[in-house]
Amino acid sequence: MVGRNCSSETSQTHRITDDEANKSRVIDSPVIYYSFIAASHAIGFWGVIAVLAFKYNWR
């Protein structure tokens, strides 16, 4: 079994800076999130309505 050297001098860990921690992605915005939810519901609703309008035996 080979021993591992875990000293702090050879460690290459990535430290998160304040700039990286404060960056916000567009998808994290509540406006984008709620817009996506509303659009999904609208597409689902109108998809069901369209099927009911065009398929006579499903009415």
PDBQT receptor file of N, H, CA, C and O in Angstrom, charges set to zero:
ATOM      1  N   MET A   1       0.843  -1.172   0.000  1.00  0.00    +0.000 N 
ATOM      2  CA  MET A   1       0.000   0.000   0.000  1.00  0.00    +0.000 C 
ATOM      3  C   MET A   1       0.890   1.237   0.000  1.00  0.00    +0.000 C 
ATOM      4  O   MET A   1       1.844   1.335   0.773  1.00  0.00    +0.000 OA
ATOM      5  N   VAL A   2       0.563   2.176  -0.877  1.00  0.00    +0.000 N 
ATOM      6  H   VAL A   2      -0.211   2.097  -1.505  1.00  0.00    +0.000 HD
ATOM      7  CA  VAL A   2       1.366   3.374  -1.014  1.00  0.00    +0.000 C 
ATOM      8  C   VAL A   2       0.791   4.469  -0.121  1.00  0.00    +0.000 C 
ATOM      9  O   VAL A   2      -0.410   4.735  -0.139  1.00  0.00    +0.000 OA
ATOM     10  N   GLY A   3       1.666   5.096   0.657  1.00  0.00    +0.000 N 
ATOM     11  H   GLY A   3       2.642   4.879   0.671  1.00  0.00    +0.000 HD
ATOM     12  CA  GLY A   3       1.218   6.176   1.536  1.00  0.00    +0.000 C 
ATOM     13  C   GLY A   3       0.963   7.454   0.741  1.00  0.00    +0.000 C 
ATOM     14  O   GLY A   3       1.567   7.676  -0.309  1.00  0.00    +0.000 OA
ATOM     15  N   ARG A   4       0.086   8.265   1.240  1.00  0.00    +0.000 N 
ATOM     16  H   ARG A   4      -0.405   8.084   2.092  1.00  0.00    +0.000 HD
ATOM     17  CA  ARG A   4      -0.242   9.522   0.571  1.00  0.00    +0.000 C 
ATOM     18  C   ARG A   4       0.309  10.691   1.386  1.00  0.00    +0.000 C 
ATOM     19  O   ARG A   4       0.294  10.674   2.617  1.00  0.00    +0.000 OA
ATOM     20  N   ASN A   5       0.785  11.686   0.683  1.00  0.00    +0.000 N 
ATOM     21  H   ASN A   5       0.796  11.700  -0.317  1.00  0.00    +0.000 HD
ATOM     22  CA  ASN A   5       1.285  12.887   1.329  1.00  0.00    +0.000 C 
ATOM     23  C   ASN A   5       0.189  13.934   1.294  1.00  0.00    +0.000 C 
ATOM     24  O   ASN A   5      -0.143  14.446   0.225  1.00  0.00    +0.000 OA
ATOM     25  N   CYS A   6      -0.372  14.258   2.433  1.00  0.00    +0.000 N 
ATOM     26  H   CYS A   6      -0.102  13.843   3.302  1.00  0.00    +0.000 HD
ATOM     27  CA  CYS A   6      -1.490  15.191   2.505  1.00  0.00    +0.000 C 
ATOM     28  C   CYS A   6      -1.093  16.493   3.178  1.00  0.00    +0.000 C 
ATOM     29  O   CYS A   6      -1.918  17.126   3.837  1.00  0.00    +0.000 OA
ATOM     30  N   SER A   7       0.140  16.895   3.024  1.00  0.00    +0.000 N 
ATOM     31  H   SER A   7       0.810  16.381   2.489  1.00  0.00    +0.000 HD
ATOM     32  CA  SER A   7       0.561  18.140   3.669  1.00  0.00    +0.000 C 
ATOM     33  C   SER A   7      -0.079  19.336   2.974  1.00  0.00    +0.000 C 
ATOM     34  O   SER A   7      -0.452  19.260   1.803  1.00  0.00    +0.000 OA
ATOM     35  N   SER A   8      -0.200  20.421   3.694  1.00  0.00    +0.000 N 
ATOM     36  H   SER A   8       0.103  20.483   4.645  1.00  0.00    +0.000 HD
ATOM     37  CA  SER A   8      -0.854  21.605   3.147  1.00  0.00    +0.000 C 
ATOM     38  C   SER A   8       0.018  22.308   2.111  1.00  0.00    +0.000 C 
ATOM     39  O   SER A   8      -0.498  23.094   1.317  1.00  0.00    +0.000 OA
ATOM     40  N   GLU A   9       1.302  22.052   2.097  1.00  0.00    +0.000 N 
ATOM     41  H   GLU A   9       1.721  21.413   2.742  1.00  0.00    +0.000 HD
ATOM     42  CA  GLU A   9       2.203  22.698   1.141  1.00  0.00    +0.000 C 
ATOM     43  C   GLU A   9       1.948  22.208  -0.289  1.00  0.00    +0.000 C 
ATOM     44  O   GLU A   9       2.105  22.983  -1.232  1.00  0.00    +0.000 OA
ATOM     45  N   THR A  10       1.565  20.968  -0.466  1.00  0.00    +0.000 N 
ATOM     46  H   THR A  10       1.437  20.339   0.300  1.00  0.00    +0.000 HD
ATOM     47  CA  THR A  10       1.370  20.419  -1.809  1.00  0.00    +0.000 C 
ATOM     48  C   THR A  10      -0.092  20.408  -2.230  1.00  0.00    +0.000 C 
ATOM     49  O   THR A  10      -0.426  19.945  -3.320  1.00  0.00    +0.000 OA
ATOM     50  N   SER A  11      -0.952  20.914  -1.374  1.00  0.00    +0.000 N 
ATOM     51  H   SER A  11      -0.680  21.290  -0.488  1.00  0.00    +0.000 HD
ATOM     52  CA  SER A  11      -2.373  20.904  -1.676  1.00  0.00    +0.000 C 
ATOM     53  C   SER A  11      -2.689  21.928  -2.765  1.00  0.00    +0.000 C 
ATOM     54  O   SER A  11      -2.222  23.065  -2.706  1.00  0.00    +0.000 OA
ATOM     55  N   GLN A  12      -3.479  21.525  -3.755  1.00  0.00    +0.000 N 
ATOM     56  H   GLN A  12      -3.858  20.601  -3.803  1.00  0.00    +0.000 HD
ATOM     57  CA  GLN A  12      -3.845  22.376  -4.878  1.00  0.00    +0.000 C 
ATOM     58  C   GLN A  12      -5.348  22.638  -4.866  1.00  0.00    +0.000 C 
ATOM     59  O   GLN A  12      -5.994  22.576  -5.912  1.00  0.00    +0.000 OA
ATOM     60  N   THR A  13      -5.904  22.928  -3.707  1.00  0.00    +0.000 N 
ATOM     61  H   THR A  13      -5.379  22.979  -2.857  1.00  0.00    +0.000 HD
ATOM     62  CA  THR A  13      -7.345  23.144  -3.611  1.00  0.00    +0.000 C 
ATOM     63  C   THR A  13      -7.723  24.477  -4.223  1.00  0.00    +0.000 C 
ATOM     64  O   THR A  13      -6.936  25.424  -4.214  1.00  0.00    +0.000 OA
ATOM     65  N   HIS A  14      -8.919  24.542  -4.748  1.00  0.00    +0.000 N 
ATOM     66  H   HIS A  14      -9.558  23.773  -4.755  1.00  0.00    +0.000 HD
ATOM     67  CA  HIS A  14      -9.439  25.767  -5.351  1.00  0.00    +0.000 C 
ATOM     68  C   HIS A  14     -10.229  26.515  -4.297  1.00  0.00    +0.000 C 
ATOM     69  O   HIS A  14     -11.224  26.006  -3.781  1.00  0.00    +0.000 OA
ATOM     70  N   ARG A  15      -9.800  27.693  -3.984  1.00  0.00    +0.000 N 
ATOM     71  H   ARG A  15      -8.992  28.107  -4.403  1.00  0.00    +0.000 HD
ATOM     72  CA  ARG A  15     -10.502  28.508  -2.996  1.00  0.00    +0.000 C 
ATOM     73  C   ARG A  15     -11.442  29.453  -3.725  1.00  0.00    +0.000 C 
ATOM     74  O   ARG A  15     -11.070  30.087  -4.712  1.00  0.00    +0.000 OA
ATOM     75  N   ILE A  16     -12.670  29.535  -3.220  1.00  0.00    +0.000 N 
ATOM     76  H   ILE A  16     -12.973  29.020  -2.418  1.00  0.00    +0.000 HD
ATOM     77  CA  ILE A  16     -13.671  30.393  -3.825  1.00  0.00    +0.000 C 
ATOM     78  C   ILE A  16     -13.436  31.825  -3.363  1.00  0.00    +0.000 C 
ATOM     79  O   ILE A  16     -13.391  32.099  -2.163  1.00  0.00    +0.000 OA
ATOM     80  N   THR A  17     -13.287  32.731  -4.315  1.00  0.00    +0.000 N 
ATOM     81  H   THR A  17     -13.323  32.508  -5.289  1.00  0.00    +0.000 HD
ATOM     82  CA  THR A  17     -13.084  34.131  -3.988  1.00  0.00    +0.000 C 
ATOM     83  C   THR A  17     -14.432  34.809  -3.813  1.00  0.00    +0.000 C 
ATOM     84  O   THR A  17     -15.473  34.238  -4.136  1.00  0.00    +0.000 OA
ATOM     85  N   ASP A  18     -14.405  36.026  -3.300  1.00  0.00    +0.000 N 
ATOM     86  H   ASP A  18     -13.559  36.490  -3.038  1.00  0.00    +0.000 HD
ATOM     87  CA  ASP A  18     -15.646  36.779  -3.095  1.00  0.00    +0.000 C 
ATOM     88  C   ASP A  18     -16.349  37.052  -4.422  1.00  0.00    +0.000 C 
ATOM     89  O   ASP A  18     -17.578  37.023  -4.488  1.00  0.00    +0.000 OA
ATOM     90  N   ASP A  19     -15.577  37.318  -5.482  1.00  0.00    +0.000 N 
ATOM     91  H   ASP A  19     -14.579  37.341  -5.428  1.00  0.00    +0.000 HD
ATOM     92  CA  ASP A  19     -16.179  37.572  -6.789  1.00  0.00    +0.000 C 
ATOM     93  C   ASP A  19     -16.924  36.347  -7.304  1.00  0.00    +0.000 C 
ATOM     94  O   ASP A  19     -18.020  36.476  -7.850  1.00  0.00    +0.000 OA
ATOM     95  N   GLU A  20     -16.348  35.170  -7.138  1.00  0.00    +0.000 N 
ATOM     96  H   GLU A  20     -15.458  35.065  -6.695  1.00  0.00    +0.000 HD
ATOM     97  CA  GLU A  20     -16.998  33.940  -7.596  1.00  0.00    +0.000 C 
ATOM     98  C   GLU A  20     -18.228  33.626  -6.756  1.00  0.00    +0.000 C 
ATOM     99  O   GLU A  20     -19.223  33.129  -7.283  1.00  0.00    +0.000 OA
ATOM    100  N   ALA A  21     -18.176  33.905  -5.474  1.00  0.00    +0.000 N 
ATOM    101  H   ALA A  21     -17.367  34.309  -5.046  1.00  0.00    +0.000 HD
ATOM    102  CA  ALA A  21     -19.301  33.619  -4.589  1.00  0.00    +0.000 C 
ATOM    103  C   ALA A  21     -20.468  34.561  -4.860  1.00  0.00    +0.000 C 
ATOM    104  O   ALA A  21     -21.621  34.175  -4.671  1.00  0.00    +0.000 OA
ATOM    105  N   ASN A  22     -20.196  35.778  -5.296  1.00  0.00    +0.000 N 
ATOM    106  H   ASN A  22     -19.259  36.091  -5.449  1.00  0.00    +0.000 HD
ATOM    107  CA  ASN A  22     -21.244  36.764  -5.523  1.00  0.00    +0.000 C 
ATOM    108  C   ASN A  22     -21.820  36.722  -6.929  1.00  0.00    +0.000 C 
ATOM    109  O   ASN A  22     -22.819  37.389  -7.200  1.00  0.00    +0.000 OA
ATOM    110  N   LYS A  23     -21.221  35.959  -7.826  1.00  0.00    +0.000 N 
ATOM    111  H   LYS A  23     -20.410  35.417  -7.606  1.00  0.00    +0.000 HD
ATOM    112  CA  LYS A  23     -21.738  35.875  -9.191  1.00  0.00    +0.000 C 
ATOM    113  C   LYS A  23     -23.099  35.192  -9.169  1.00  0.00    +0.000 C 
ATOM    114  O   LYS A  23     -23.311  34.202  -8.469  1.00  0.00    +0.000 OA
ATOM    115  N   SER A  24     -23.989  35.733  -9.933  1.00  0.00    +0.000 N 
ATOM    116  H   SER A  24     -23.818  36.538 -10.502  1.00  0.00    +0.000 HD
ATOM    117  CA  SER A  24     -25.335  35.188 -10.007  1.00  0.00    +0.000 C 
ATOM    118  C   SER A  24     -25.600  34.753 -11.434  1.00  0.00    +0.000 C 
ATOM    119  O   SER A  24     -25.337  35.500 -12.376  1.00  0.00    +0.000 OA
ATOM    120  N   ARG A  25     -26.115  33.558 -11.592  1.00  0.00    +0.000 N 
ATOM    121  H   ARG A  25     -26.328  32.951 -10.826  1.00  0.00    +0.000 HD
ATOM    122  CA  ARG A  25     -26.476  33.092 -12.916  1.00  0.00    +0.000 C 
ATOM    123  C   ARG A  25     -27.855  33.626 -13.267  1.00  0.00    +0.000 C 
ATOM    124  O   ARG A  25     -28.648  33.942 -12.379  1.00  0.00    +0.000 OA
ATOM    125  N   VAL A  26     -28.142  33.728 -14.558  1.00  0.00    +0.000 N 
ATOM    126  H   VAL A  26     -27.499  33.472 -15.279  1.00  0.00    +0.000 HD
ATOM    127  CA  VAL A  26     -29.429  34.249 -15.012  1.00  0.00    +0.000 C 
ATOM    128  C   VAL A  26     -30.558  33.334 -14.553  1.00  0.00    +0.000 C 
ATOM    129  O   VAL A  26     -31.622  33.822 -14.173  1.00  0.00    +0.000 OA
ATOM    130  N   ILE A  27     -30.355  32.033 -14.578  1.00  0.00    +0.000 N 
ATOM    131  H   ILE A  27     -29.490  31.636 -14.886  1.00  0.00    +0.000 HD
ATOM    132  CA  ILE A  27     -31.406  31.078 -14.221  1.00  0.00    +0.000 C 
ATOM    133  C   ILE A  27     -31.739  31.154 -12.732  1.00  0.00    +0.000 C 
ATOM    134  O   ILE A  27     -32.801  30.688 -12.319  1.00  0.00    +0.000 OA
ATOM    135  N   ASP A  28     -30.858  31.727 -11.925  1.00  0.00    +0.000 N 
ATOM    136  H   ASP A  28     -29.995  32.105 -12.260  1.00  0.00    +0.000 HD
ATOM    137  CA  ASP A  28     -31.116  31.849 -10.490  1.00  0.00    +0.000 C 
ATOM    138  C   ASP A  28     -32.084  32.975 -10.164  1.00  0.00    +0.000 C 
ATOM    139  O   ASP A  28     -32.539  33.090  -9.026  1.00  0.00    +0.000 OA
ATOM    140  N   SER A  29     -32.399  33.797 -11.137  1.00  0.00    +0.000 N 
ATOM    141  H   SER A  29     -32.029  33.703 -12.062  1.00  0.00    +0.000 HD
ATOM    142  CA  SER A  29     -33.298  34.926 -10.923  1.00  0.00    +0.000 C 
ATOM    143  C   SER A  29     -34.727  34.429 -10.699  1.00  0.00    +0.000 C 
ATOM    144  O   SER A  29     -35.198  33.572 -11.447  1.00  0.00    +0.000 OA
ATOM    145  N   PRO A  30     -35.423  34.945  -9.691  1.00  0.00    +0.000 N 
ATOM    146  CA  PRO A  30     -36.809  34.510  -9.455  1.00  0.00    +0.000 C 
ATOM    147  C   PRO A  30     -37.738  34.845 -10.612  1.00  0.00    +0.000 C 
ATOM    148  O   PRO A  30     -38.696  34.114 -10.863  1.00  0.00    +0.000 OA
ATOM    149  N   VAL A  31     -37.470  35.947 -11.325  1.00  0.00    +0.000 N 
ATOM    150  H   VAL A  31     -36.692  36.541 -11.121  1.00  0.00    +0.000 HD
ATOM    151  CA  VAL A  31     -38.316  36.330 -12.455  1.00  0.00    +0.000 C 
ATOM    152  C   VAL A  31     -38.240  35.274 -13.551  1.00  0.00    +0.000 C 
ATOM    153  O   VAL A  31     -39.265  34.896 -14.118  1.00  0.00    +0.000 OA
ATOM    154  N   ILE A  32     -37.053  34.802 -13.850  1.00  0.00    +0.000 N 
ATOM    155  H   ILE A  32     -36.220  35.109 -13.389  1.00  0.00    +0.000 HD
ATOM    156  CA  ILE A  32     -36.875  33.764 -14.869  1.00  0.00    +0.000 C 
ATOM    157  C   ILE A  32     -37.541  32.472 -14.414  1.00  0.00    +0.000 C 
ATOM    158  O   ILE A  32     -38.199  31.802 -15.209  1.00  0.00    +0.000 OA
ATOM    159  N   TYR A  33     -37.379  32.122 -13.161  1.00  0.00    +0.000 N 
ATOM    160  H   TYR A  33     -36.844  32.667 -12.515  1.00  0.00    +0.000 HD
ATOM    161  CA  TYR A  33     -37.956  30.894 -12.616  1.00  0.00    +0.000 C 
ATOM    162  C   TYR A  33     -39.482  30.903 -12.730  1.00  0.00    +0.000 C 
ATOM    163  O   TYR A  33     -40.077  29.954 -13.239  1.00  0.00    +0.000 OA
ATOM    164  N   TYR A  34     -40.109  31.983 -12.252  1.00  0.00    +0.000 N 
ATOM    165  H   TYR A  34     -39.624  32.754 -11.839  1.00  0.00    +0.000 HD
ATOM    166  CA  TYR A  34     -41.569  32.044 -12.288  1.00  0.00    +0.000 C 
ATOM    167  C   TYR A  34     -42.099  32.177 -13.711  1.00  0.00    +0.000 C 
ATOM    168  O   TYR A  34     -43.193  31.697 -14.010  1.00  0.00    +0.000 OA
ATOM    169  N   SER A  35     -41.342  32.817 -14.584  1.00  0.00    +0.000 N 
ATOM    170  H   SER A  35     -40.454  33.207 -14.341  1.00  0.00    +0.000 HD
ATOM    171  CA  SER A  35     -41.740  32.895 -15.994  1.00  0.00    +0.000 C 
ATOM    172  C   SER A  35     -41.734  31.508 -16.623  1.00  0.00    +0.000 C 
ATOM    173  O   SER A  35     -42.639  31.170 -17.386  1.00  0.00    +0.000 OA
ATOM    174  N   PHE A  36     -40.728  30.708 -16.311  1.00  0.00    +0.000 N 
ATOM    175  H   PHE A  36     -39.993  30.983 -15.691  1.00  0.00    +0.000 HD
ATOM    176  CA  PHE A  36     -40.651  29.344 -16.826  1.00  0.00    +0.000 C 
ATOM    177  C   PHE A  36     -41.823  28.516 -16.312  1.00  0.00    +0.000 C 
ATOM    178  O   PHE A  36     -42.419  27.756 -17.074  1.00  0.00    +0.000 OA
ATOM    179  N   ILE A  37     -42.158  28.649 -15.042  1.00  0.00    +0.000 N 
ATOM    180  H   ILE A  37     -41.674  29.267 -14.423  1.00  0.00    +0.000 HD
ATOM    181  CA  ILE A  37     -43.281  27.903 -14.465  1.00  0.00    +0.000 C 
ATOM    182  C   ILE A  37     -44.586  28.308 -15.135  1.00  0.00    +0.000 C 
ATOM    183  O   ILE A  37     -45.393  27.444 -15.481  1.00  0.00    +0.000 OA
ATOM    184  N   ALA A  38     -44.809  29.610 -15.324  1.00  0.00    +0.000 N 
ATOM    185  H   ALA A  38     -44.154  30.311 -15.043  1.00  0.00    +0.000 HD
ATOM    186  CA  ALA A  38     -46.040  30.095 -15.955  1.00  0.00    +0.000 C 
ATOM    187  C   ALA A  38     -46.135  29.626 -17.408  1.00  0.00    +0.000 C 
ATOM    188  O   ALA A  38     -47.201  29.208 -17.859  1.00  0.00    +0.000 OA
ATOM    189  N   ALA A  39     -45.024  29.697 -18.136  1.00  0.00    +0.000 N 
ATOM    190  H   ALA A  39     -44.157  30.037 -17.769  1.00  0.00    +0.000 HD
ATOM    191  CA  ALA A  39     -45.028  29.250 -19.533  1.00  0.00    +0.000 C 
ATOM    192  C   ALA A  39     -45.295  27.751 -19.628  1.00  0.00    +0.000 C 
ATOM    193  O   ALA A  39     -46.009  27.306 -20.527  1.00  0.00    +0.000 OA
ATOM    194  N   SER A  40     -44.738  26.980 -18.724  1.00  0.00    +0.000 N 
ATOM    195  H   SER A  40     -44.158  27.341 -17.994  1.00  0.00    +0.000 HD
ATOM    196  CA  SER A  40     -44.966  25.530 -18.733  1.00  0.00    +0.000 C 
ATOM    197  C   SER A  40     -46.433  25.200 -18.481  1.00  0.00    +0.000 C 
ATOM    198  O   SER A  40     -46.999  24.337 -19.153  1.00  0.00    +0.000 OA
ATOM    199  N   HIS A  41     -47.041  25.868 -17.538  1.00  0.00    +0.000 N 
ATOM    200  H   HIS A  41     -46.581  26.569 -16.993  1.00  0.00    +0.000 HD
ATOM    201  CA  HIS A  41     -48.457  25.637 -17.258  1.00  0.00    +0.000 C 
ATOM    202  C   HIS A  41     -49.334  26.054 -18.437  1.00  0.00    +0.000 C 
ATOM    203  O   HIS A  41     -50.297  25.364 -18.771  1.00  0.00    +0.000 OA
ATOM    204  N   ALA A  42     -49.005  27.178 -19.065  1.00  0.00    +0.000 N 
ATOM    205  H   ALA A  42     -48.223  27.738 -18.795  1.00  0.00    +0.000 HD
ATOM    206  CA  ALA A  42     -49.781  27.647 -20.210  1.00  0.00    +0.000 C 
ATOM    207  C   ALA A  42     -49.683  26.671 -21.380  1.00  0.00    +0.000 C 
ATOM    208  O   ALA A  42     -50.687  26.377 -22.028  1.00  0.00    +0.000 OA
ATOM    209  N   ILE A  43     -48.484  26.169 -21.650  1.00  0.00    +0.000 N 
ATOM    210  H   ILE A  43     -47.668  26.408 -21.123  1.00  0.00    +0.000 HD
ATOM    211  CA  ILE A  43     -48.308  25.203 -22.741  1.00  0.00    +0.000 C 
ATOM    212  C   ILE A  43     -49.073  23.923 -22.445  1.00  0.00    +0.000 C 
ATOM    213  O   ILE A  43     -49.720  23.370 -23.335  1.00  0.00    +0.000 OA
ATOM    214  N   GLY A  44     -49.008  23.448 -21.216  1.00  0.00    +0.000 N 
ATOM    215  H   GLY A  44     -48.483  23.898 -20.493  1.00  0.00    +0.000 HD
ATOM    216  CA  GLY A  44     -49.749  22.242 -20.840  1.00  0.00    +0.000 C 
ATOM    217  C   GLY A  44     -51.246  22.430 -20.940  1.00  0.00    +0.000 C 
ATOM    218  O   GLY A  44     -51.948  21.561 -21.457  1.00  0.00    +0.000 OA
ATOM    219  N   PHE A  45     -51.745  23.548 -20.456  1.00  0.00    +0.000 N 
ATOM    220  H   PHE A  45     -51.175  24.255 -20.036  1.00  0.00    +0.000 HD
ATOM    221  CA  PHE A  45     -53.175  23.825 -20.493  1.00  0.00    +0.000 C 
ATOM    222  C   PHE A  45     -53.673  23.906 -21.930  1.00  0.00    +0.000 C 
ATOM    223  O   PHE A  45     -54.645  23.244 -22.291  1.00  0.00    +0.000 OA
ATOM    224  N   TRP A  46     -53.008  24.719 -22.752  1.00  0.00    +0.000 N 
ATOM    225  H   TRP A  46     -52.218  25.257 -22.459  1.00  0.00    +0.000 HD
ATOM    226  CA  TRP A  46     -53.456  24.882 -24.137  1.00  0.00    +0.000 C 
ATOM    227  C   TRP A  46     -53.224  23.626 -24.957  1.00  0.00    +0.000 C 
ATOM    228  O   TRP A  46     -53.917  23.405 -25.949  1.00  0.00    +0.000 OA
ATOM    229  N   GLY A  47     -52.258  22.793 -24.563  1.00  0.00    +0.000 N 
ATOM    230  H   GLY A  47     -51.694  22.973 -23.756  1.00  0.00    +0.000 HD
ATOM    231  CA  GLY A  47     -52.077  21.507 -25.237  1.00  0.00    +0.000 C 
ATOM    232  C   GLY A  47     -53.268  20.591 -25.011  1.00  0.00    +0.000 C 
ATOM    233  O   GLY A  47     -53.719  19.923 -25.942  1.00  0.00    +0.000 OA
ATOM    234  N   VAL A  48     -53.779  20.552 -23.800  1.00  0.00    +0.000 N 
ATOM    235  H   VAL A  48     -53.413  21.095 -23.045  1.00  0.00    +0.000 HD
ATOM    236  CA  VAL A  48     -54.958  19.731 -23.492  1.00  0.00    +0.000 C 
ATOM    237  C   VAL A  48     -56.193  20.303 -24.194  1.00  0.00    +0.000 C 
ATOM    238  O   VAL A  48     -56.992  19.554 -24.754  1.00  0.00    +0.000 OA
ATOM    239  N   ILE A  49     -56.345  21.613 -24.163  1.00  0.00    +0.000 N 
ATOM    240  H   ILE A  49     -55.696  22.222 -23.707  1.00  0.00    +0.000 HD
ATOM    241  CA  ILE A  49     -57.488  22.244 -24.829  1.00  0.00    +0.000 C 
ATOM    242  C   ILE A  49     -57.455  21.974 -26.335  1.00  0.00    +0.000 C 
ATOM    243  O   ILE A  49     -58.498  21.716 -26.935  1.00  0.00    +0.000 OA
ATOM    244  N   ALA A  50     -56.287  22.029 -26.944  1.00  0.00    +0.000 N 
ATOM    245  H   ALA A  50     -55.440  22.239 -26.456  1.00  0.00    +0.000 HD
ATOM    246  CA  ALA A  50     -56.170  21.773 -28.384  1.00  0.00    +0.000 C 
ATOM    247  C   ALA A  50     -56.559  20.342 -28.719  1.00  0.00    +0.000 C 
ATOM    248  O   ALA A  50     -57.238  20.104 -29.718  1.00  0.00    +0.000 OA
ATOM    249  N   VAL A  51     -56.139  19.390 -27.902  1.00  0.00    +0.000 N 
ATOM    250  H   VAL A  51     -55.587  19.583 -27.091  1.00  0.00    +0.000 HD
ATOM    251  CA  VAL A  51     -56.506  17.991 -28.148  1.00  0.00    +0.000 C 
ATOM    252  C   VAL A  51     -58.013  17.818 -28.023  1.00  0.00    +0.000 C 
ATOM    253  O   VAL A  51     -58.633  17.140 -28.842  1.00  0.00    +0.000 OA
ATOM    254  N   LEU A  52     -58.601  18.428 -27.005  1.00  0.00    +0.000 N 
ATOM    255  H   LEU A  52     -58.098  18.980 -26.339  1.00  0.00    +0.000 HD
ATOM    256  CA  LEU A  52     -60.050  18.313 -26.826  1.00  0.00    +0.000 C 
ATOM    257  C   LEU A  52     -60.818  19.004 -27.957  1.00  0.00    +0.000 C 
ATOM    258  O   LEU A  52     -61.914  18.569 -28.311  1.00  0.00    +0.000 OA
ATOM    259  N   ALA A  53     -60.267  20.055 -28.514  1.00  0.00    +0.000 N 
ATOM    260  H   ALA A  53     -59.377  20.409 -28.226  1.00  0.00    +0.000 HD
ATOM    261  CA  ALA A  53     -60.948  20.774 -29.590  1.00  0.00    +0.000 C 
ATOM    262  C   ALA A  53     -60.919  19.996 -30.907  1.00  0.00    +0.000 C 
ATOM    263  O   ALA A  53     -61.865  20.065 -31.692  1.00  0.00    +0.000 OA
ATOM    264  N   PHE A  54     -59.840  19.260 -31.145  1.00  0.00    +0.000 N 
ATOM    265  H   PHE A  54     -59.072  19.204 -30.508  1.00  0.00    +0.000 HD
ATOM    266  CA  PHE A  54     -59.687  18.597 -32.441  1.00  0.00    +0.000 C 
ATOM    267  C   PHE A  54     -60.027  17.112 -32.438  1.00  0.00    +0.000 C 
ATOM    268  O   PHE A  54     -60.295  16.547 -33.498  1.00  0.00    +0.000 OA
ATOM    269  N   LYS A  55     -60.022  16.477 -31.293  1.00  0.00    +0.000 N 
ATOM    270  H   LYS A  55     -59.804  16.937 -30.432  1.00  0.00    +0.000 HD
ATOM    271  CA  LYS A  55     -60.379  15.052 -31.227  1.00  0.00    +0.000 C 
ATOM    272  C   LYS A  55     -61.822  14.932 -30.737  1.00  0.00    +0.000 C 
ATOM    273  O   LYS A  55     -62.114  15.131 -29.558  1.00  0.00    +0.000 OA
ATOM    274  N   TYR A  56     -62.697  14.609 -31.652  1.00  0.00    +0.000 N 
ATOM    275  H   TYR A  56     -62.460  14.447 -32.610  1.00  0.00    +0.000 HD
ATOM    276  CA  TYR A  56     -64.120  14.585 -31.348  1.00  0.00    +0.000 C 
ATOM    277  C   TYR A  56     -64.465  13.542 -30.287  1.00  0.00    +0.000 C 
ATOM    278  O   TYR A  56     -65.268  13.817 -29.395  1.00  0.00    +0.000 OA
ATOM    279  N   ASN A  57     -63.872  12.352 -30.367  1.00  0.00    +0.000 N 
ATOM    280  H   ASN A  57     -63.220  12.128 -31.091  1.00  0.00    +0.000 HD
ATOM    281  CA  ASN A  57     -64.265  11.291 -29.437  1.00  0.00    +0.000 C 
ATOM    282  C   ASN A  57     -63.651  11.470 -28.030  1.00  0.00    +0.000 C 
ATOM    283  O   ASN A  57     -63.972  10.681 -27.141  1.00  0.00    +0.000 OA
ATOM    284  N   TRP A  58     -62.806  12.446 -27.799  1.00  0.00    +0.000 N 
ATOM    285  H   TRP A  58     -62.544  13.086 -28.521  1.00  0.00    +0.000 HD
ATOM    286  CA  TRP A  58     -62.276  12.726 -26.457  1.00  0.00    +0.000 C 
ATOM    287  C   TRP A  58     -63.107  13.775 -25.731  1.00  0.00    +0.000 C 
ATOM    288  O   TRP A  58     -62.898  14.002 -24.539  1.00  0.00    +0.000 OA
ATOM    289  N   ARG A  59     -64.039  14.414 -26.416  1.00  0.00    +0.000 N 
ATOM    290  H   ARG A  59     -64.209  14.229 -27.383  1.00  0.00    +0.000 HD
ATOM    291  CA  ARG A  59     -64.829  15.487 -25.797  1.00  0.00    +0.000 C 
ATOM    292  C   ARG A  59     -65.767  14.958 -24.756  1.00  0.00    +0.000 C 
ATOM    293  O   ARG A  59     -66.504  15.728 -24.140  1.00  0.00    +0.000 OA
TER     294      ARG A  59
